[in-house]
Amino acid sequence: MKRRLWVGGWMIGLMVVMAGCGINQGDREEKAETTAQRDRIPMVLVGGQIYYDTGKESKEPRRCGLMDGTITSAVSQEEIPTEEDQSNFGTGYGYQFGPEGTLELLIDEQWMVFESREDAEP
């Protein structure tokens, strides 16, 4: 009889622990999704195409003196731009189209390279 009570208590305890793990797993997945949305990389919408920050500075020594456009509106960092000349990191940045389908933005006196990605989610 004592053994049955002991085994029954152990099984109930195990079920409680397992149920708690399931709840925590769901919380972790939700937090990871929220963090992923908050941590979207800088991106812009130009010419109907989303361009993503590569984190690289352009090494192009020669430049045309005219900008091809300017970022005129912005959404929050968690969002994806949906309007032309819109970013998720600010406004007022001039840009020029670069080599191999890139876009180069003048940010803090540096030309930063952005690229389009075929496999990227919008």
C-alpha positions as CSV (number, residue, x, y, z in Angstrom):
1,M,0.0,0.0,0.0
2,K,2.8,2.4,0.9
3,R,4.6,1.6,-2.3
4,R,1.4,2.4,-4.4
5,L,1.0,5.7,-2.6
6,W,4.7,6.5,-3.2
7,V,4.5,5.6,-6.9
8,G,1.2,7.5,-7.3
9,G,2.7,10.6,-5.6
10,W,5.8,10.3,-7.7
11,M,3.7,10.1,-10.9
12,I,1.6,13.1,-9.9
13,G,4.7,15.1,-9.1
14,L,6.2,14.1,-12.5
15,M,3.0,15.2,-14.3
16,V,3.1,18.5,-12.6
17,V,6.7,19.1,-13.5
18,M,6.1,18.0,-17.2
19,A,3.1,20.4,-17.4
20,G,5.2,23.2,-16.1
21,C,7.9,22.5,-18.7
22,G,5.3,22.7,-21.4
23,I,4.1,26.1,-20.2
24,N,7.7,27.4,-20.0
25,Q,8.5,26.1,-23.5
26,G,5.5,28.1,-24.9
27,D,6.7,31.2,-23.0
28,R,10.2,30.8,-24.4
29,E,8.9,30.4,-28.0
30,E,6.7,33.5,-27.6
31,K,9.6,35.5,-26.2
32,A,11.9,34.4,-29.0
33,E,9.4,35.5,-31.6
34,T,9.0,38.8,-29.9
35,T,12.7,39.3,-29.7
36,A,13.1,38.4,-33.4
37,Q,10.5,41.0,-34.3
38,R,12.3,43.6,-32.2
39,D,15.6,42.8,-33.6
40,R,14.8,43.3,-37.3
41,I,17.8,44.4,-39.2
42,P,17.7,47.9,-40.8
43,M,15.9,47.8,-44.1
44,V,14.5,50.1,-46.8
45,L,11.9,49.9,-49.5
46,V,13.1,51.4,-52.8
47,G,11.8,50.7,-56.2
48,G,9.3,48.1,-54.9
49,Q,12.2,46.1,-53.4
50,I,13.3,45.6,-49.8
51,Y,17.0,46.2,-49.3
52,Y,18.7,44.8,-46.1
53,D,21.7,46.3,-44.3
54,T,24.8,44.2,-44.8
55,G,26.8,45.9,-42.1
56,K,29.4,46.7,-44.7
57,E,30.8,50.1,-45.8
58,S,31.1,50.7,-49.5
59,K,34.6,50.9,-50.9
60,E,33.5,52.7,-54.1
61,P,36.0,55.5,-54.5
62,R,34.2,57.4,-57.2
63,R,30.7,58.7,-56.8
64,C,28.2,60.7,-58.8
65,G,27.4,63.9,-56.9
66,L,23.6,63.4,-57.2
67,M,21.5,61.2,-55.1
68,D,19.2,58.7,-56.7
69,G,16.7,59.3,-53.9
70,T,16.1,60.0,-50.2
71,I,14.5,58.0,-47.4
72,T,11.4,60.2,-46.7
73,S,9.4,58.2,-44.1
74,A,10.0,55.5,-41.4
75,V,8.2,52.8,-39.5
76,S,9.2,51.5,-36.1
77,Q,12.3,49.2,-35.9
78,E,10.0,46.1,-35.4
79,E,8.1,46.7,-38.7
80,I,8.9,46.1,-42.3
81,P,8.7,49.2,-44.6
82,T,5.6,49.2,-46.9
83,E,5.9,52.5,-48.7
84,E,8.4,53.7,-51.3
85,D,11.5,55.4,-49.8
86,Q,10.7,54.2,-46.3
87,S,13.0,52.6,-43.7
88,N,12.7,51.1,-40.3
89,F,15.6,53.2,-38.9
90,G,15.0,56.8,-39.8
91,T,14.6,59.4,-42.5
92,G,16.7,61.9,-44.4
93,Y,19.3,59.4,-45.7
94,G,20.3,59.9,-49.3
95,Y,20.9,56.8,-51.5
96,Q,22.5,55.7,-54.7
97,F,22.1,52.5,-56.6
98,G,25.3,50.5,-56.3
99,P,26.9,47.6,-58.2
100,E,25.3,44.1,-58.5
101,G,21.8,45.2,-57.3
102,T,22.9,46.9,-54.1
103,L,21.7,50.2,-52.7
104,E,24.2,52.4,-50.9
105,L,22.9,54.8,-48.2
106,L,24.8,57.8,-46.8
107,I,24.5,57.3,-43.0
108,D,26.7,59.4,-40.7
109,E,29.1,60.4,-43.5
110,Q,29.6,56.7,-44.4
111,W,28.2,54.9,-47.5
112,M,26.6,51.7,-46.1
113,V,25.7,48.8,-48.4
114,F,22.2,47.4,-48.5
115,E,21.3,44.3,-50.6
116,S,18.1,42.7,-51.8
117,R,17.5,39.0,-50.9
118,E,15.4,36.6,-52.9
119,D,14.8,34.3,-50.0
120,A,14.0,37.0,-47.4
121,E,10.6,37.2,-45.8
122,P,8.8,40.4,-46.4
